[in-house]
Amino acid sequence: METTVYFAVAEALTNVAKHSGAMHCWVTVATGPVRVGVDIVDDGSGGAHVAKGHGLSGLADRVRACGGTLTVTSPNGGPTTIRAELPV
């Protein structure tokens, strides 16, 4: 699970740097007794999506393999929020 959280943050930050045009990005990790949640939010241009052949698709597969979920909210014009929730 720890490795998946690491890769979720790393992949999301890579996407922010390469594609978003964001000036700011925030990473929040919150743990509970049964789940860990990771939010990566940027103030970029939006338009990110989970589609085959893109980095977020592989990330979604990795999170699902650990029993978690990945949600991407990224309307055109931004902001983008990537949320991963995984069992502890």
N, C-alpha and C positions, 0 to 999 in steps of 0.2 A: 504494500500500500504506500509506504514512504517513497519508493522509487516512482510510482505512478504520480504521486503528488508533485514530486520534483520535475518529472517530464511534462506534466500539465503546465506548470508555471513556466518552464523553459520554452516550450513550444509556443505558448501564448505570448510571451515576451518577445520571442523571435518574430512572430507575426506582427506584433505592434511595431517593432523596429523596421521591418521590411515593407509593410504594406499600409499602415494606418495613417501615417502623417500626424500622429498624435504628438501633442506637446507634453502631456502628462499621462501617467499610468499608475494605477493603484493595485496592490496585491493584498488580499486579506485571507488569512487562514484561520479557521475557527474549528476547534475540536470539541466533541461532546462524548458522552459515554459510549455511543454506538456508531457515530458517524463523524467524518471530517469533511468540512466544506472549504472550497477554495474559490475565491472570486478574483478575476482579473478584469479590471475595468479601464478603458482608455477613452480619451476625448478626441479620438481620430475621426476619420471620414466614414466609418461604418462599411457595410457591405460584406462582412465576413460570413462564411457559410460552411457547413459541414457537407462537403461533396466528395465523392470518390476521387482519388488522385490529389487531394489537398492535405496539408499537414493536420488540419483539424479532424479530418476523417480518421486518420490513423490514431490520433489522440482519443477520439470517441471510442474506437475499438479497444484501445488499451484500458480505458476507464471501465468500459462494459465488462471486459475480461476479469476485472477485480470486483465485479458485482455493483459497480457504481453507475452514475449517470453524468452526462455532459450536456449542458444547455448553452447554446450560443444565441444571444440576442444582439442583433447588429443592423439596425435599419440604415438605409442610405442616409448619409449625413451624420451618422453616429448618434450617440456613443456606442461602443461595443462592450458587452459584458459576456464573459465566459465563466460559467460556473460548473465546477466538478464536485460531486458529492460521492463519497466512498465510505463503505463500512470500515469500522476500525478493526 
